[in-house]
């Protein structure tokens, strides 16, 4: 999806027009990927207002990611949370995708340089379902990538570091060149890790399973929400190892993530998943999730931060 080149961004405490939100080509982050980011969504509520889904959890994870990479982040959680709200208000957005970013700027190009200043920005823009609106009902075709998910002994995989997404970029491009919509990566032991930009759930015999932290996943906030929703609906839901043959033999499978939300997987490497469309358990979880983010499920109201 092409970005709309308009509106304003929050950059280190100031509101900046889209065209002026720039950085120098010799910034450290452009050369080494030395930045961290978040993906957050806001949703229009039934009364016409907007609310941000699990705002504090996302901003706290941004801070945790910065600590993991030893990137100084001078703006506290409360300041960045208000920056998100302000960007939404000043751009007149209800349904929106929000991208906070903190990165090392211009000073030195030494790999381990400690004198580069941190720049922090928050942008927001309209963005529909990551894998397409039709995918929410019909599901997507996925393939197991030839690229292995980076292991947690190599990178802090629970952090959202800019540079580590080169691994995801390679997997996604390979999948699309092969005619699939998304990639699934295995960990270095050959067990299922996650999608290129999403967590993955499989359903078998009425129970859900999703790979755990030991499989080098990003422990997603939407993933955490879905685990709670599934259990509240009465479905057994656990974290644990998923083998490749279990993936191919699943009754249902779906991706979760801020961008992907809850997207069914209908086919993996030519193996039809279940009936080849959104399964009944996936459907119930998806319906509850979308009701929750739009304020229609009172027990999940704590997940919503008003704008």
Backbone torsions as a table, in degrees:
resi	resn	phi	psi	omega
1	UNK	NA	127.6	178.3
2	UNK	-74.0	140.2	178.5
3	UNK	-73.7	143.2	171.4
4	UNK	-77.8	119.1	-174.1
5	UNK	-88.2	66.6	-179.3
6	UNK	-155.4	175.2	179.0
7	UNK	87.5	-168.4	-177.6
8	UNK	-127.8	154.6	175.8
9	UNK	-119.7	154.6	170.8
10	UNK	-91.6	122.3	179.7
11	UNK	-130.2	106.8	178.6
12	UNK	47.4	47.4	173.1
13	UNK	94.1	-7.0	-179.3
14	UNK	-117.2	146.9	173.8
15	UNK	-87.8	125.4	-171.7
16	UNK	-124.2	133.2	175.4
17	UNK	-59.6	150.0	-177.1
18	UNK	-48.3	-48.5	-174.5
19	UNK	-66.3	-21.4	-177.5
20	UNK	-96.8	-1.1	-179.3
21	UNK	-85.5	76.9	-172.6
22	UNK	-122.3	169.2	175.8
23	UNK	-143.1	162.9	-176.6
24	UNK	-78.2	147.7	-178.6
25	UNK	-66.5	-16.9	178.0
26	UNK	-98.6	16.6	174.3
27	UNK	-62.4	140.6	-176.9
28	UNK	-54.1	-41.4	-174.9
29	UNK	-64.8	-32.7	-179.8
30	UNK	-67.7	-26.3	-176.7
31	UNK	-94.5	-31.3	-173.0
32	UNK	-125.9	1.9	-179.3
33	UNK	69.2	26.6	-174.5
34	UNK	-83.0	72.8	177.4
35	UNK	-152.6	167.0	176.2
36	UNK	-134.5	154.1	-177.0
37	UNK	-149.0	172.2	174.4
38	UNK	-135.6	156.8	168.8
39	UNK	-121.1	125.2	-176.2
40	UNK	-133.3	150.9	174.3
41	UNK	-122.1	145.6	168.2
42	UNK	-111.5	148.9	-177.9
43	UNK	-132.1	139.9	173.9
44	UNK	-69.0	133.5	-178.8
45	UNK	-94.7	170.2	-176.7
46	UNK	-60.7	-27.8	-179.4
47	UNK	-90.1	6.4	178.9
48	UNK	93.8	-12.3	178.0
49	UNK	-77.7	174.5	176.2
50	UNK	-116.6	149.5	176.7
51	UNK	-140.9	147.6	-179.0
52	UNK	-99.3	132.5	-177.2
53	UNK	-80.3	116.9	175.2
54	UNK	50.2	51.3	-176.1
55	UNK	-58.5	-52.4	-176.0
56	UNK	-62.6	-39.6	179.2
57	UNK	-60.0	-40.9	179.9
58	UNK	-67.8	-43.9	-177.9
59	UNK	-69.6	-36.8	175.3
60	UNK	-63.9	-36.5	177.4
61	UNK	-67.9	-35.6	175.2
62	UNK	-58.6	-44.3	177.3
63	UNK	-63.4	-41.6	178.8
64	UNK	-64.3	-38.6	178.0
65	UNK	-64.0	-42.6	178.8
66	UNK	-61.9	-41.7	177.6
67	UNK	-63.4	-40.0	-178.5
68	UNK	-61.3	-35.1	-179.6
69	UNK	-98.7	6.4	179.3
70	UNK	56.3	41.5	174.7
71	UNK	-100.8	115.2	179.6
72	UNK	-60.7	132.8	178.8
73	UNK	-125.4	99.0	-170.0
74	UNK	-74.9	-16.3	-174.9
75	UNK	-93.9	120.6	-179.4
76	UNK	-67.5	168.8	-176.9
77	UNK	-55.1	-43.7	-176.8
78	UNK	-64.1	-38.6	180.0
79	UNK	-67.4	-44.5	-180.0
80	UNK	-68.7	-34.4	177.2
81	UNK	-63.9	-42.5	177.3
82	UNK	-68.6	-32.7	176.5
83	UNK	-61.6	-40.0	177.1
84	UNK	-60.9	-48.0	179.8
85	UNK	-61.2	-42.2	-177.2
86	UNK	-64.9	-41.5	179.2
87	UNK	-62.5	-40.6	178.1
88	UNK	-64.3	-45.0	-178.6
89	UNK	-63.3	-48.7	-173.8
90	UNK	-71.8	-19.7	175.2
91	UNK	-98.0	0.3	177.4
92	UNK	63.3	39.1	-174.4
93	UNK	-102.5	141.3	171.7
94	UNK	-109.3	-75.1	171.7
95	UNK	-78.1	119.5	-175.1
96	UNK	-157.8	154.6	169.7
97	UNK	-102.3	138.0	-174.9
98	UNK	-121.2	132.6	-177.3
99	UNK	-125.7	95.2	168.8
100	UNK	-79.8	142.6	-176.7
101	UNK	-144.3	134.0	172.9
102	UNK	-128.3	129.1	-173.5
103	UNK	-147.7	157.7	178.8
104	UNK	-82.6	131.1	-173.9
105	UNK	-98.6	-144.5	-169.8
106	UNK	-89.7	123.0	170.1
107	UNK	-169.0	-67.9	-178.4
108	UNK	-130.8	152.2	177.1
109	UNK	-105.6	14.5	171.4
110	UNK	-64.7	138.3	-175.7
111	UNK	-55.6	-44.0	-177.5
112	UNK	-99.0	22.6	-176.9
113	UNK	-54.4	137.8	177.6
114	UNK	-112.0	6.4	-177.3
115	UNK	-106.1	8.2	178.7
116	UNK	-81.4	131.1	178.7
117	UNK	-71.2	151.6	175.1
118	UNK	-91.7	127.8	171.2
119	UNK	-104.7	140.4	-178.2
120	UNK	-129.1	133.1	-178.3
121	UNK	-138.0	154.3	173.6
122	UNK	-133.0	123.0	177.1
123	UNK	-119.7	155.8	175.4
124	UNK	-146.3	143.8	-177.0
125	UNK	-161.3	159.4	176.0
126	UNK	-67.4	136.3	177.1
127	UNK	-156.7	115.8	179.4
128	UNK	-73.2	-169.1	179.7
129	UNK	-55.0	132.3	-172.4
130	UNK	-56.1	-40.6	-177.2
131	UNK	-99.4	14.4	176.2
132	UNK	102.3	142.0	-178.2
133	UNK	-62.2	-34.0	179.7
134	UNK	-68.5	-23.5	-178.4
135	UNK	-67.5	-27.1	-179.4
136	UNK	-61.6	-29.0	178.6
137	UNK	-101.6	-47.6	-173.5
138	UNK	-83.3	-24.4	-176.5
139	UNK	86.7	171.4	-178.4
140	UNK	-121.0	161.3	173.7
141	UNK	-96.8	128.7	-177.2
142	UNK	-124.9	161.9	177.7
143	UNK	-136.2	146.3	174.3
144	UNK	-76.4	123.0	-173.4
145	UNK	-74.5	152.7	171.8
146	UNK	-77.2	-14.4	177.2
147	UNK	-87.2	138.2	-179.7
148	UNK	-92.4	140.5	176.3
149	UNK	-62.8	133.7	177.6
150	UNK	-55.1	135.0	-175.5
151	UNK	-81.6	151.7	-177.2
152	UNK	-69.8	-7.9	172.3
153	UNK	-83.7	-10.1	-178.7
154	UNK	-101.8	-37.9	-178.9
155	UNK	-137.4	155.5	168.6
156	UNK	-76.0	87.5	-171.4
157	UNK	-67.3	-14.2	176.1
158	UNK	-81.8	-4.0	175.8
159	UNK	-99.8	155.8	176.9
160	UNK	-101.6	77.6	178.6
161	UNK	-87.3	136.6	-176.3
162	UNK	-57.5	-49.2	-174.3
163	UNK	-62.5	-32.4	-175.8
164	UNK	-70.3	-13.9	179.5
165	UNK	-77.9	-2.7	169.4
166	UNK	-60.8	-34.7	176.0
167	UNK	-59.5	-43.8	178.8
168	UNK	-69.4	-37.8	-179.8
169	UNK	-62.2	-43.8	179.0
170	UNK	-61.6	-44.4	-178.7
171	UNK	-65.5	-42.1	-179.0
172	UNK	-66.0	-45.2	-179.8
173	UNK	-63.6	-39.3	177.9
174	UNK	-62.5	-44.1	-179.2
175	UNK	-60.9	-45.8	-178.4
176	UNK	-67.2	-35.9	177.3
177	UNK	-65.3	-25.0	178.0
178	UNK	-90.2	-0.6	176.9
179	UNK	93.5	13.8	178.6
180	UNK	-105.0	160.8	179.2
181	UNK	-85.4	-27.1	-176.1
182	UNK	-153.0	159.6	-179.9
183	UNK	-106.9	150.9	170.3
184	UNK	-119.1	128.6	-178.3
185	UNK	-104.8	143.7	173.0
186	UNK	-96.6	157.5	174.2
187	UNK	-84.3	-178.2	-173.0
188	UNK	-70.7	-12.0	175.7
189	UNK	-93.9	3.9	179.2
190	UNK	83.2	10.6	177.1
191	UNK	-95.5	156.4	-178.0
192	UNK	-65.1	134.0	176.2
193	UNK	-104.7	-75.7	-177.1
194	UNK	-167.0	179.2	172.2
195	UNK	-75.6	174.4	-179.5
196	UNK	-63.2	-31.8	178.5
197	UNK	-140.1	22.7	-175.3
198	UNK	-147.9	159.7	166.1
199	UNK	-84.3	164.4	-175.2
200	UNK	-130.6	136.9	173.7
201	UNK	-119.1	143.9	169.1
202	UNK	-120.0	148.9	179.0
203	UNK	-120.9	129.3	178.4
204	UNK	-147.5	126.3	-179.5
205	UNK	60.5	31.7	177.9
206	UNK	83.0	-0.3	-178.9
207	UNK	-113.7	147.0	-179.7
208	UNK	-103.9	145.0	173.1
209	UNK	-140.6	142.0	177.6
210	UNK	-137.0	138.7	-179.4
211	UNK	-56.1	144.4	-179.1
212	UNK	-93.0	-177.7	-177.2
213	UNK	-58.3	-31.4	-178.5
214	UNK	-65.6	-9.8	178.9
215	UNK	-102.9	23.6	172.6
216	UNK	62.9	35.7	177.5
217	UNK	-86.4	162.3	159.8
218	UNK	-85.5	117.9	-179.9
219	UNK	-72.3	89.9	-170.0
220	UNK	-68.3	151.0	178.5
221	UNK	-74.2	-37.8	173.8
222	UNK	-66.2	-39.9	175.8
223	UNK	-55.2	-47.7	179.2
224	UNK	-61.2	-40.0	179.1
225	UNK	-64.5	-41.8	-179.2
226	UNK	-67.3	-37.4	175.8
227	UNK	-58.4	-43.8	178.6
228	UNK	-66.9	-44.9	-179.7
229	UNK	-59.6	-45.0	-178.9
230	UNK	-59.4	-45.7	-179.7
231	UNK	-66.8	-38.2	177.7
232	UNK	-64.1	-30.1	177.6
233	UNK	-81.7	-4.2	177.3
234	UNK	93.9	11.6	179.0
235	UNK	-95.9	130.6	173.6
236	UNK	-60.5	132.2	-178.3
237	UNK	-141.8	124.3	-174.7
238	UNK	-138.7	159.5	171.0
239	UNK	-97.3	139.0	-179.7
240	UNK	173.9	176.3	-177.4
241	UNK	-66.6	140.7	174.0
242	UNK	-126.3	120.7	179.5
243	UNK	-85.7	164.5	-178.4
244	UNK	-63.9	-37.8	179.9
245	UNK	-70.1	-30.7	174.9
246	UNK	-67.2	-34.3	176.8
247	UNK	-62.2	-47.8	-178.9
248	UNK	-68.9	-27.2	-177.3
249	UNK	-100.0	12.7	-177.5
250	UNK	-67.8	148.2	173.2
251	UNK	-73.4	-36.0	177.3
252	UNK	-148.2	158.1	173.0
253	UNK	-151.0	149.1	177.1
254	UNK	-155.7	152.8	175.0
255	UNK	-93.5	151.7	171.1
256	UNK	-132.8	148.2	177.2
257	UNK	171.8	164.1	178.8
258	UNK	-58.0	-47.1	-179.3
259	UNK	-74.7	-45.9	-176.4
260	UNK	-78.9	-18.8	-175.8
261	UNK	57.2	-114.5	175.2
262	UNK	-125.9	102.2	-174.6
263	UNK	-117.1	120.1	179.3
264	UNK	-66.2	152.6	171.8
265	UNK	-111.7	121.4	-175.4
266	UNK	-100.1	-17.7	-177.7
267	UNK	-154.4	140.8	176.8
268	UNK	-133.1	113.1	178.0
269	UNK	53.8	38.7	179.2
270	UNK	87.4	-10.2	175.4
271	UNK	-85.8	122.3	178.9
272	UNK	-75.4	128.0	179.6
273	UNK	-87.9	117.4	-179.5
274	UNK	58.8	-125.6	-179.7
275	UNK	-90.8	7.8	179.3
276	UNK	78.7	22.4	177.3
277	UNK	-155.6	178.8	179.7
278	UNK	-56.0	126.6	-178.8
279	UNK	-82.6	167.0	-175.4
280	UNK	-65.1	-38.3	179.7
281	UNK	-71.1	-43.9	175.3
282	UNK	-56.9	-42.7	-179.3
283	UNK	-61.1	-42.4	-179.4
284	UNK	-67.6	-41.3	178.7
285	UNK	-66.0	-43.6	179.9
286	UNK	-61.1	-46.6	-180.0
287	UNK	-59.9	-44.3	-179.6
288	UNK	-66.3	-39.8	179.0
289	UNK	-59.6	-48.2	-177.5
290	UNK	-69.3	-31.4	173.0
291	UNK	-66.5	-40.2	-179.0
292	UNK	-63.7	-46.3	-175.6
293	UNK	-70.6	-18.2	178.2
294	UNK	-101.8	13.3	172.0
295	UNK	80.1	15.0	-176.6
296	UNK	-96.6	4.1	178.1
297	UNK	-123.2	97.7	-173.6
298	UNK	-54.2	-32.4	-175.5
299	UNK	-72.5	-10.1	178.2
300	UNK	-112.5	17.2	-177.0
301	UNK	-61.7	-27.8	-179.2
302	UNK	-66.2	-13.6	177.7
303	UNK	-77.9	-10.5	-171.9
304	UNK	-109.4	129.6	176.2
305	UNK	-111.6	118.3	-179.2
306	UNK	-64.4	150.3	-179.2
307	UNK	-92.4	NA	NA
